[in-house]
Amino acid sequence: MTVDPQTEEELVAVGTAAVCADPEAIRAALLETFADATPLDDALRAVTTRDTTTPAALNVLHAALQGTGDARGLYGRLRAGEPGFQPPGQPRTGSGGAAYYCPGDRCARFWLPCPGDIPRCTLTGALLRRKPH
């Protein structure tokens, strides 16, 4: 099931999660089609600085991805029920343990704990926050 963000907060969480999941694949698609990754760069800048233009920048990136021939665009890149993705508005389900979440509470992705280093945010490099899952 594709996620359909309804509110600005959901749009930012889902869009940020999609960018966070694989920014290099997004960059490659934009460069291949347009020889320009400005929509991604603008979205990354807005997301990482918590800019008020974040929703608009994510919408421009969504349209640019659709312009590459990807009908899913940005918001269809992640699907409800996909491991590591918690769609906004859906209750968290899990083992009752803990998981690592976006340090800025902007992204809808999470990582389950495993031995080793604490995961870092793909976009900012900040350590993820551990909290109940």
N, CA, C and O atoms as a GROMACS GRO file, in nm:
protein
  532
    1MET      N    1   0.083  -0.117   0.000
    1MET     CA    2   0.000   0.000   0.000
    1MET      C    3   0.088   0.124   0.000
    1MET      O    4   0.177   0.138   0.084
    2THR      N    5   0.064   0.213  -0.093
    2THR     CA    6   0.137   0.339  -0.100
    2THR      C    7   0.088   0.432   0.009
    2THR      O    8  -0.030   0.433   0.042
    3VAL      N    9   0.178   0.510   0.065
    3VAL     CA   10   0.143   0.608   0.167
    3VAL      C   11   0.098   0.735   0.098
    3VAL      O   12   0.162   0.780   0.003
    4ASP      N   13  -0.010   0.794   0.146
    4ASP     CA   14  -0.064   0.916   0.088
    4ASP      C   15  -0.067   1.024   0.196
    4ASP      O   16  -0.165   1.034   0.270
    5PRO      N   17   0.039   1.106   0.206
    5PRO     CA   18   0.043   1.206   0.312
    5PRO      C   19  -0.070   1.308   0.296
    5PRO      O   20  -0.094   1.359   0.187
    6GLN      N   21  -0.139   1.335   0.407
    6GLN     CA   22  -0.254   1.425   0.404
    6GLN      C   23  -0.224   1.562   0.465
    6GLN      O   24  -0.273   1.664   0.415
    7THR      N   25  -0.146   1.565   0.571
    7THR     CA   26  -0.116   1.692   0.637
    7THR      C   27   0.027   1.734   0.604
    7THR      O   28   0.106   1.654   0.553
    8GLU      N   29   0.059   1.858   0.632
    8GLU     CA   30   0.194   1.907   0.607
    8GLU      C   31   0.296   1.827   0.688
    8GLU      O   32   0.404   1.796   0.638
    9GLU      N   33   0.262   1.795   0.812
    9GLU     CA   34   0.353   1.717   0.897
    9GLU      C   35   0.378   1.578   0.837
    9GLU      O   36   0.491   1.530   0.836
   10GLU      N   37   0.272   1.514   0.788
   10GLU     CA   38   0.287   1.383   0.725
   10GLU      C   39   0.368   1.394   0.596
   10GLU      O   40   0.452   1.308   0.569
   11LEU      N   41   0.344   1.498   0.518
   11LEU     CA   42   0.418   1.520   0.395
   11LEU      C   43   0.567   1.531   0.424
   11LEU      O   44   0.649   1.470   0.355
   12VAL      N   45   0.602   1.608   0.526
   12VAL     CA   46   0.743   1.625   0.561
   12VAL      C   47   0.802   1.494   0.611
   12VAL      O   48   0.914   1.459   0.573
   13ALA      N   49   0.729   1.419   0.696
   13ALA     CA   50   0.781   1.294   0.751
   13ALA      C   51   0.803   1.190   0.641
   13ALA      O   52   0.907   1.125   0.638
   14VAL      N   53   0.706   1.174   0.553
   14VAL     CA   54   0.717   1.074   0.445
   14VAL      C   55   0.820   1.118   0.342
   14VAL      O   56   0.902   1.038   0.297
   15GLY      N   57   0.816   1.245   0.304
   15GLY     CA   58   0.913   1.295   0.206
   15GLY      C   59   1.056   1.288   0.256
   15GLY      O   60   1.147   1.249   0.183
   16THR      N   61   1.076   1.324   0.381
   16THR     CA   62   1.209   1.317   0.440
   16THR      C   63   1.255   1.172   0.449
   16THR      O   64   1.371   1.142   0.420
   17ALA      N   65   1.165   1.082   0.487
   17ALA     CA   66   1.200   0.940   0.495
   17ALA      C   67   1.242   0.887   0.358
   17ALA      O   68   1.337   0.810   0.348
   18ALA      N   69   1.172   0.928   0.254
   18ALA     CA   70   1.205   0.883   0.119
   18ALA      C   71   1.342   0.935   0.075
   18ALA      O   72   1.419   0.862   0.013
   19VAL      N   73   1.371   1.060   0.107
   19VAL     CA   74   1.501   1.116   0.073
   19VAL      C   75   1.610   1.047   0.154
   19VAL      O   76   1.715   1.012   0.102
   20CYS      N   77   1.582   1.028   0.282
   20CYS     CA   78   1.678   0.965   0.373
   20CYS      C   79   1.709   0.821   0.330
   20CYS      O   80   1.823   0.775   0.344
   21ALA      N   81   1.609   0.751   0.277
   21ALA     CA   82   1.627   0.610   0.242
   21ALA      C   83   1.733   0.590   0.134
   21ALA      O   84   1.808   0.492   0.140
   22ASP      N   85   1.741   0.680   0.038
   22ASP     CA   86   1.841   0.661  -0.068
   22ASP      C   87   1.862   0.790  -0.148
   22ASP      O   88   1.819   0.799  -0.263
   23PRO      N   89   1.927   0.888  -0.088
   23PRO     CA   90   1.947   1.014  -0.160
   23PRO      C   91   2.030   0.999  -0.287
   23PRO      O   92   2.010   1.074  -0.382
   24GLU      N   93   2.122   0.904  -0.289
   24GLU     CA   94   2.207   0.889  -0.408
   24GLU      C   95   2.130   0.833  -0.527
   24GLU      O   96   2.158   0.868  -0.642
   25ALA      N   97   2.032   0.747  -0.502
   25ALA     CA   98   1.948   0.696  -0.612
   25ALA      C   99   1.863   0.810  -0.669
   25ALA      O  100   1.843   0.818  -0.790
   26ILE      N  101   1.813   0.895  -0.582
   26ILE     CA  102   1.734   1.010  -0.627
   26ILE      C  103   1.823   1.103  -0.710
   26ILE      O  104   1.783   1.149  -0.817
   27ARG      N  105   1.943   1.129  -0.659
   27ARG     CA  106   2.036   1.217  -0.731
   27ARG      C  107   2.068   1.159  -0.870
   27ARG      O  108   2.068   1.231  -0.969
   28ALA      N  109   2.093   1.029  -0.875
   28ALA     CA  110   2.126   0.964  -1.002
   28ALA      C  111   2.011   0.977  -1.102
   28ALA      O  112   2.034   1.003  -1.220
   29ALA      N  113   1.888   0.958  -1.055
   29ALA     CA  114   1.772   0.968  -1.146
   29ALA      C  115   1.758   1.109  -1.201
   29ALA      O  116   1.731   1.128  -1.319
   30LEU      N  117   1.776   1.209  -1.115
   30LEU     CA  118   1.765   1.348  -1.159
   30LEU      C  119   1.877   1.384  -1.257
   30LEU      O  120   1.853   1.450  -1.358
   31LEU      N  121   1.998   1.342  -1.226
   31LEU     CA  122   2.110   1.373  -1.314
   31LEU      C  123   2.098   1.303  -1.448
   31LEU      O  124   2.133   1.360  -1.552
   32GLU      N  125   2.048   1.181  -1.447
   32GLU     CA  126   2.033   1.107  -1.573
   32GLU      C  127   1.932   1.174  -1.666
   32GLU      O  128   1.952   1.179  -1.787
   33THR      N  129   1.823   1.224  -1.608
   33THR     CA  130   1.716   1.282  -1.690
   33THR      C  131   1.740   1.429  -1.719
   33THR      O  132   1.724   1.473  -1.833
   34PHE      N  133   1.777   1.504  -1.617
   34PHE     CA  134   1.784   1.651  -1.631
   34PHE      C  135   1.926   1.708  -1.625
   34PHE      O  136   1.946   1.826  -1.652
   35ALA      N  137   2.024   1.623  -1.592
   35ALA     CA  138   2.162   1.670  -1.569
   35ALA      C  139   2.165   1.779  -1.462
   35ALA      O  140   2.249   1.869  -1.466
   36ASP      N  141   2.072   1.768  -1.366
   36ASP     CA  142   2.060   1.870  -1.262
   36ASP      C  143   1.991   1.807  -1.140
   36ASP      O  144   1.882   1.750  -1.152
   37ALA      N  145   2.054   1.818  -1.026
   37ALA     CA  146   1.997   1.763  -0.902
   37ALA      C  147   1.952   1.874  -0.807
   37ALA      O  148   1.940   1.850  -0.687
   38THR      N  149   1.928   1.993  -0.860
   38THR     CA  150   1.887   2.106  -0.775
   38THR      C  151   1.764   2.075  -0.690
   38THR      O  152   1.763   2.112  -0.573
   39PRO      N  153   1.660   2.009  -0.742
   39PRO     CA  154   1.545   1.980  -0.655
   39PRO      C  155   1.583   1.896  -0.532
   39PRO      O  156   1.530   1.919  -0.424
   40LEU      N  157   1.673   1.802  -0.548
   40LEU     CA  158   1.720   1.723  -0.433
   40LEU      C  159   1.801   1.811  -0.339
   40LEU      O  160   1.780   1.808  -0.217
   41ASP      N  161   1.893   1.887  -0.393
   41ASP     CA  162   1.976   1.974  -0.309
   41ASP      C  163   1.891   2.073  -0.230
   41ASP      O  164   1.917   2.098  -0.113
   42ASP      N  165   1.789   2.130  -0.295
   42ASP     CA  166   1.700   2.224  -0.226
   42ASP      C  167   1.621   2.154  -0.116
   42ASP      O  168   1.604   2.209  -0.007
   43ALA      N  169   1.573   2.033  -0.143
   43ALA     CA  170   1.499   1.957  -0.041
   43ALA      C  171   1.590   1.920   0.075
   43ALA      O  172   1.550   1.932   0.191
   44LEU      N  173   1.711   1.875   0.046
   44LEU     CA  174   1.805   1.842   0.153
   44LEU      C  175   1.835   1.962   0.240
   44LEU      O  176   1.840   1.952   0.363
   45ARG      N  177   1.856   2.076   0.177
   45ARG     CA  178   1.885   2.198   0.252
   45ARG      C  179   1.766   2.235   0.341
   45ARG      O  180   1.785   2.269   0.458
   46ALA      N  181   1.647   2.228   0.287
   46ALA     CA  182   1.527   2.263   0.364
   46ALA      C  183   1.505   2.166   0.480
   46ALA      O  184   1.473   2.208   0.591
   47VAL      N  185   1.522   2.037   0.454
   47VAL     CA  186   1.499   1.936   0.558
   47VAL      C  187   1.602   1.949   0.670
   47VAL      O  188   1.566   1.946   0.787
   48THR      N  189   1.728   1.963   0.634
   48THR     CA  190   1.832   1.964   0.737
   48THR      C  191   1.835   2.094   0.817
   48THR      O  192   1.885   2.095   0.930
   49THR      N  193   1.782   2.202   0.762
   49THR     CA  194   1.780   2.328   0.837
   49THR      C  195   1.642   2.355   0.899
   49THR      O  196   1.622   2.458   0.962
   50ARG      N  197   1.547   2.260   0.879
   50ARG     CA  198   1.411   2.276   0.929
   50ARG      C  199   1.347   2.404   0.874
   50ARG      O  200   1.274   2.474   0.944
   51ASP      N  201   1.376   2.431   0.751
   51ASP     CA  202   1.327   2.551   0.682
   51ASP      C  203   1.177   2.543   0.662
   51ASP      O  204   1.122   2.434   0.646
   52THR      N  205   1.111   2.657   0.663
   52THR     CA  206   0.966   2.660   0.641
   52THR      C  207   0.929   2.622   0.498
   52THR      O  208   0.812   2.596   0.468
   53THR      N  209   1.028   2.620   0.409
   53THR     CA  210   1.001   2.583   0.270
   53THR      C  211   1.008   2.432   0.248
   53THR      O  212   0.995   2.387   0.134
   54THR      N  213   1.027   2.355   0.353
   54THR     CA  214   1.043   2.210   0.338
   54THR      C  215   0.930   2.146   0.259
   54THR      O  216   0.957   2.072   0.164
   55PRO      N  217   0.802   2.170   0.294
   55PRO     CA  218   0.694   2.106   0.216
   55PRO      C  219   0.700   2.141   0.068
   55PRO      O  220   0.684   2.053  -0.017
   56ALA      N  221   0.724   2.267   0.036
   56ALA     CA  222   0.731   2.309  -0.104
   56ALA      C  223   0.850   2.244  -0.173
   56ALA      O  224   0.838   2.199  -0.287
   57ALA      N  225   0.964   2.239  -0.107
   57ALA     CA  226   1.084   2.179  -0.166
   57ALA      C  227   1.062   2.030  -0.191
   57ALA      O  228   1.105   1.977  -0.293
   58LEU      N  229   0.996   1.961  -0.098
   58LEU     CA  230   0.966   1.819  -0.118
   58LEU      C  231   0.868   1.799  -0.232
   58LEU      O  232   0.880   1.703  -0.308
   59ASN      N  233   0.770   1.888  -0.245
   59ASN     CA  234   0.675   1.878  -0.357
   59ASN      C  235   0.744   1.899  -0.492
   59ASN      O  236   0.712   1.831  -0.589
   60VAL      N  237   0.838   1.992  -0.498
   60VAL     CA  238   0.914   2.015  -0.621
   60VAL      C  239   0.996   1.890  -0.654
   60VAL      O  240   1.003   1.848  -0.770
   61LEU      N  241   1.058   1.830  -0.553
   61LEU     CA  242   1.135   1.708  -0.575
   61LEU      C  243   1.044   1.594  -0.621
   61LEU      O  244   1.080   1.516  -0.709
   62HIS      N  245   0.926   1.584  -0.562
   62HIS     CA  246   0.828   1.483  -0.602
   62HIS      C  247   0.794   1.498  -0.752
   62HIS      O  248   0.796   1.400  -0.826
   63ALA      N  249   0.764   1.620  -0.793
   63ALA     CA  250   0.730   1.647  -0.933
   63ALA      C  251   0.850   1.618  -1.024
   63ALA      O  252   0.833   1.564  -1.134
   64ALA      N  253   0.970   1.654  -0.980
   64ALA     CA  254   1.090   1.628  -1.061
   64ALA      C  255   1.110   1.478  -1.080
   64ALA      O  256   1.144   1.433  -1.190
   65LEU      N  257   1.091   1.400  -0.973
   65LEU     CA  258   1.105   1.255  -0.986
   65LEU      C  259   1.000   1.199  -1.081
   65LEU      O  260   1.030   1.108  -1.159
   66GLN      N  261   0.880   1.251  -1.074
   66GLN     CA  262   0.778   1.206  -1.168
   66GLN      C  263   0.818   1.244  -1.310
   66GLN      O  264   0.789   1.172  -1.405
   67GLY      N  265   0.886   1.357  -1.325
   67GLY     CA  266   0.935   1.400  -1.455
   67GLY      C  267   1.044   1.309  -1.512
   67GLY      O  268   1.070   1.311  -1.632
   68THR      N  269   1.106   1.230  -1.426
   68THR     CA  270   1.207   1.134  -1.473
   68THR      C  271   1.140   1.008  -1.526
   68THR      O  272   1.207   0.919  -1.579
   69GLY      N  273   1.007   0.999  -1.513
   69GLY     CA  274   0.935   0.880  -1.555
   69GLY      C  275   0.896   0.790  -1.439
   69GLY      O  276   0.833   0.686  -1.459
   70ASP      N  277   0.933   0.830  -1.318
   70ASP     CA  278   0.897   0.753  -1.198
   70ASP      C  279   0.760   0.800  -1.151
   70ASP      O  280   0.749   0.902  -1.084
   71ALA      N  281   0.657   0.725  -1.186
   71ALA     CA  282   0.520   0.764  -1.152
   71ALA      C  283   0.499   0.774  -1.001
   71ALA      O  284   0.412   0.849  -0.956
   72ARG      N  285   0.577   0.700  -0.923
   72ARG     CA  286   0.563   0.706  -0.777
   72ARG      C  287   0.610   0.838  -0.721
   72ARG      O  288   0.563   0.882  -0.616
   73GLY      N  289   0.702   0.902  -0.791
   73GLY     CA  290   0.758   1.026  -0.740
   73GLY      C  291   0.829   1.002  -0.608
   73GLY      O  292   0.883   0.895  -0.584
   74LEU      N  293   0.829   1.103  -0.522
   74LEU     CA  294   0.895   1.094  -0.393
   74LEU      C  295   0.810   1.019  -0.292
   74LEU      O  296   0.860   0.931  -0.221
   75TYR      N  297   0.682   1.053  -0.285
   75TYR     CA  298   0.596   1.001  -0.179
   75TYR      C  299   0.559   0.854  -0.197
   75TYR      O  300   0.516   0.790  -0.101
   76GLY      N  301   0.575   0.801  -0.316
   76GLY     CA  302   0.544   0.660  -0.339
   76GLY      C  303   0.665   0.569  -0.329
   76GLY      O  304   0.653   0.449  -0.354
   77ARG      N  305   0.781   0.623  -0.292
   77ARG     CA  306   0.903   0.542  -0.284
   77ARG      C  307   0.900   0.446  -0.167
   77ARG      O  308   0.962   0.340  -0.174
   78LEU      N  309   0.828   0.480  -0.061
   78LEU     CA  310   0.817   0.394   0.056
   78LEU      C  311   0.674   0.346   0.067
   78LEU      O  312   0.580   0.418   0.032
   79ARG      N  313   0.656   0.226   0.116
   79ARG     CA  314   0.523   0.167   0.128
   79ARG      C  315   0.492   0.133   0.273
   79ARG      O  316   0.580   0.094   0.349
   80ALA      N  317   0.366   0.148   0.310
   80ALA     CA  318   0.322   0.110   0.444
   80ALA      C  319   0.357  -0.036   0.468
   80ALA      O  320   0.336  -0.120   0.380
   81GLY      N  321   0.410  -0.066   0.583
   81GLY     CA  322   0.448  -0.202   0.617
   81GLY      C  323   0.590  -0.238   0.578
   81GLY      O  324   0.639  -0.345   0.613
   82GLU      N  325   0.657  -0.149   0.507
   82GLU     CA  326   0.796  -0.173   0.468
   82GLU      C  327   0.883  -0.171   0.593
   82GLU      O  328   0.868  -0.081   0.677
   83PRO      N  329   0.975  -0.267   0.608
   83PRO     CA  330   1.061  -0.265   0.727
   83PRO      C  331   1.137  -0.134   0.739
   83PRO      O  332   1.193  -0.083   0.642
   84GLY      N  333   1.138  -0.080   0.859
   84GLY     CA  334   1.212   0.044   0.884
   84GLY      C  335   1.137   0.170   0.849
   84GLY      O  336   1.195   0.278   0.851
   85PHE      N  337   1.008   0.159   0.817
   85PHE     CA  338   0.928   0.276   0.781
   85PHE      C  339   0.800   0.277   0.861
   85PHE      O  340   0.724   0.179   0.859
   86GLN      N  341   0.774   0.385   0.932
   86GLN     CA  342   0.654   0.399   1.013
   86GLN      C  343   0.570   0.512   0.957
   86GLN      O  344   0.596   0.629   0.985
   87PRO      N  345   0.467   0.479   0.877
   87PRO     CA  346   0.385   0.586   0.820
   87PRO      C  347   0.321   0.671   0.930
   87PRO      O  348   0.275   0.617   1.031
   88PRO      N  349   0.317   0.802   0.911
   88PRO     CA  350   0.254   0.889   1.008
   88PRO      C  351   0.108   0.850   1.030
   88PRO      O  352   0.038   0.809   0.938
   89GLY      N  353   0.063   0.864   1.155
   89GLY     CA  354  -0.076   0.837   1.187
   89GLY      C  355  -0.105   0.691   1.215
   89GLY      O  356  -0.217   0.657   1.254
   90GLN      N  357  -0.007   0.604   1.196
   90GLN     CA  358  -0.027   0.462   1.227
   90GLN      C  359   0.044   0.431   1.358
   90GLN      O  360   0.155   0.479   1.382
   91PRO      N  361  -0.020   0.352   1.444
   91PRO     CA  362   0.044   0.321   1.573
   91PRO      C  363   0.171   0.241   1.552
   91PRO      O  364   0.180   0.158   1.461
   92ARG      N  365   0.266   0.266   1.637
   92ARG     CA  366   0.390   0.189   1.631
   92ARG      C  367   0.364   0.049   1.681
   92ARG      O  368   0.301   0.029   1.786
   93THR      N  369   0.411  -0.046   1.606
   93THR     CA  370   0.399  -0.185   1.648
   93THR      C  371   0.538  -0.243   1.652
   93THR      O  372   0.623  -0.210   1.569
   94GLY      N  373   0.561  -0.327   1.746
   94GLY     CA  374   0.692  -0.386   1.756
   94GLY      C  375   0.698  -0.481   1.872
   94GLY      O  376   0.596  -0.522   1.927
   95SER      N  377   0.818  -0.516   1.909
   95SER     CA  378   0.839  -0.615   2.012
   95SER      C  379   0.823  -0.558   2.152
   95SER      O  380   0.834  -0.632   2.250
   96GLY      N  381   0.797  -0.430   2.164
   96GLY     CA  382   0.792  -0.368   2.295
   96GLY      C  383   0.930  -0.322   2.339
   96GLY      O  384   0.944  -0.262   2.446
   97GLY      N  385   1.030  -0.349   2.258
   97GLY     CA  386   1.165  -0.306   2.288
   97GLY      C  387   1.185  -0.162   2.246
   97GLY      O  388   1.094  -0.080   2.254
   98ALA      N  389   1.304  -0.134   2.200
   98ALA     CA  390   1.336   0.002   2.157
   98ALA      C  391   1.383   0.000   2.013
   98ALA      O  392   1.422  -0.104   1.960
   99ALA      N  393   1.379   0.116   1.952
   99ALA     CA  394   1.429   0.133   1.816
   99ALA      C  395   1.496   0.270   1.809
   99ALA      O  396   1.482   0.352   1.900
  100TYR      N  397   1.569   0.294   1.702
  100TYR     CA  398   1.634   0.422   1.680
  100TYR      C  399   1.552   0.504   1.581
  100TYR      O  400   1.510   0.454   1.476
  101TYR      N  401   1.529   0.630   1.616
  101TYR     CA  402   1.446   0.719   1.536
  101TYR      C  403   1.522   0.845   1.497
  101TYR      O  404   1.627   0.876   1.553
  102CYS      N  405   1.466   0.915   1.400
  102CYS     CA  406   1.523   1.041   1.351
  102CYS      C  407   1.555   1.135   1.467
  102CYS      O  408   1.470   1.159   1.553
  103PRO      N  409   1.677   1.188   1.470
  103PRO     CA  410   1.712   1.279   1.580
  103PRO      C  411   1.634   1.410   1.576
  103PRO      O  412   1.625   1.480   1.677
  104GLY      N  413   1.578   1.445   1.461
  104GLY     CA  414   1.503   1.569   1.450
  104GLY      C  415   1.353   1.550   1.446
  104GLY      O  416   1.278   1.646   1.427
  105ASP      N  417   1.306   1.425   1.463
  105ASP     CA  418   1.164   1.392   1.456
  105ASP      C  419   1.099   1.441   1.327
  105ASP      O  420   0.983   1.481   1.327
  106ARG      N  421   1.174   1.438   1.217
  106ARG     CA  422   1.120   1.481   1.088
  106ARG      C  423   1.092   1.362   0.997
  106ARG      O  424   1.004   1.369   0.911
  107CYS      N  425   1.167   1.255   1.015
  107CYS     CA  426   1.164   1.141   0.925
  107CYS      C  427   1.077   1.030   0.982
  107CYS      O  428   1.069   1.013   1.103
  108ALA      N  429   1.012   0.955   0.895
  108ALA     CA  430   0.924   0.846   0.936
  108ALA      C  431   0.994   0.710   0.934
  108ALA      O  432   0.927   0.607   0.942
  109ARG      N  433   1.126   0.708   0.925
  109ARG     CA  434   1.198   0.581   0.925
  109ARG      C  435   1.247   0.549   1.065
  109ARG      O  436   1.254   0.636   1.152
  110PHE      N  437   1.280   0.420   1.087
  110PHE     CA  438   1.341   0.378   1.213
  110PHE      C  439   1.433   0.260   1.187
  110PHE      O  440   1.425   0.195   1.083
  111TRP      N  441   1.521   0.232   1.283
  111TRP     CA  442   1.613   0.120   1.275
  111TRP      C  443   1.601   0.043   1.405
  111TRP      O  444   1.600   0.101   1.514
  112LEU      N  445   1.593  -0.089   1.394
  112LEU     CA  446   1.591  -0.173   1.513
  112LEU      C  447   1.734  -0.192   1.563
  112LEU      O  448   1.828  -0.199   1.484
  113PRO      N  449   1.749  -0.198   1.696
  113PRO     CA  450   1.885  -0.211   1.750
  113PRO      C  451   1.952  -0.341   1.707
  113PRO      O  452   1.888  -0.445   1.692
  114CYS      N  453   2.081  -0.333   1.689
  114CYS     CA  454   2.162  -0.451   1.663
  114CYS      C  455   2.299  -0.422   1.722
  114CYS      O  456   2.334  -0.306   1.744
  115PRO      N  457   2.377  -0.527   1.748
  115PRO     CA  458   2.509  -0.503   1.805
  115PRO      C  459   2.592  -0.412   1.714
  115PRO      O  460   2.586  -0.421   1.591
  116GLY      N  461   2.668  -0.328   1.776
  116GLY     CA  462   2.754  -0.239   1.698
  116GLY      C  463   2.727  -0.093   1.730
  116GLY      O  464   2.673  -0.060   1.836
  117ASP      N  465   2.764  -0.010   1.638
  117ASP     CA  466   2.751   0.134   1.658
  117ASP      C  467   2.606   0.180   1.651
  117ASP      O  468   2.522   0.115   1.587
  118ILE      N  469   2.577   0.291   1.716
  118ILE     CA  470   2.446   0.354   1.706
  118ILE      C  471   2.436   0.412   1.565
  118ILE      O  472   2.527   0.480   1.520
  119PRO      N  473   2.325   0.386   1.496
  119PRO     CA  474   2.311   0.439   1.360
  119PRO      C  475   2.310   0.592   1.358
  119PRO      O  476   2.278   0.657   1.458
  120ARG      N  477   2.346   0.647   1.245
  120ARG     CA  478   2.346   0.793   1.225
  120ARG      C  479   2.246   0.829   1.117
  120ARG      O  480   2.214   0.748   1.029
  121CYS      N  481   2.197   0.950   1.125
  121CYS     CA  482   2.106   1.004   1.024
  121CYS      C  483   2.179   1.012   0.890
  121CYS      O  484   2.292   1.061   0.882
  122THR      N  485   2.115   0.963   0.786
  122THR     CA  486   2.173   0.966   0.652
  122THR      C  487   2.196   1.110   0.605
  122THR      O  488   2.292   1.137   0.532
  123LEU      N  489   2.109   1.201   0.646
  123LEU     CA  490   2.115   1.338   0.596
  123LEU      C  491   2.205   1.430   0.677
  123LEU      O  492   2.276   1.513   0.620
  124THR      N  493   2.202   1.417   0.812
  124THR     CA  494   2.278   1.511   0.896
  124THR      C  495   2.399   1.450   0.963
  124THR      O  496   2.488   1.523   1.007
  125GLY      N  497   2.404   1.318   0.971
  125GLY     CA  498   2.514   1.252   1.040
  125GLY      C  499   2.496   1.244   1.191
  125GLY      O  500   2.580   1.187   1.260
  126ALA      N  501   2.388   1.302   1.244
  126ALA     CA  502   2.362   1.299   1.388
  126ALA      C  503   2.323   1.157   1.432
  126ALA      O  504   2.264   1.082   1.355
  127LEU      N  505   2.358   1.123   1.555
  127LEU     CA  506   2.319   0.994   1.609
  127LEU      C  507   2.167   0.986   1.620
  127LEU      O  508   2.102   1.083   1.658
  128LEU      N  509   2.112   0.870   1.588
  128LEU     CA  510   1.968   0.850   1.602
  128LEU      C  511   1.934   0.836   1.750
  128LEU      O  512   2.018   0.797   1.831
  129ARG      N  513   1.808   0.868   1.782
  129ARG     CA  514   1.763   0.862   1.922
  129ARG      C  515   1.696   0.728   1.948
  129ARG      O  516   1.614   0.683   1.868
  130ARG      N  517   1.731   0.666   2.058
  130ARG     CA  518   1.671   0.539   2.096
  130ARG      C  519   1.550   0.570   2.183
  130ARG      O  520   1.558   0.647   2.279
  131LYS      N  521   1.435   0.508   2.149
  131LYS     CA  522   1.314   0.524   2.228
  131LYS      C  523   1.226   0.403   2.210
  131LYS      O  524   1.251   0.323   2.120
  132PRO      N  525   1.124   0.386   2.293
  132PRO     CA  526   1.038   0.266   2.283
  132PRO      C  527   0.977   0.255   2.145
  132PRO      O  528   0.941   0.354   2.082
  133HIS      N  529   0.967   0.131   2.100
  133HIS     CA  530   0.911   0.104   1.967
  133HIS      C  531   0.770   0.050   1.982
  133HIS      O  532   0.704   0.021   1.882
   0.00000   0.00000   0.00000
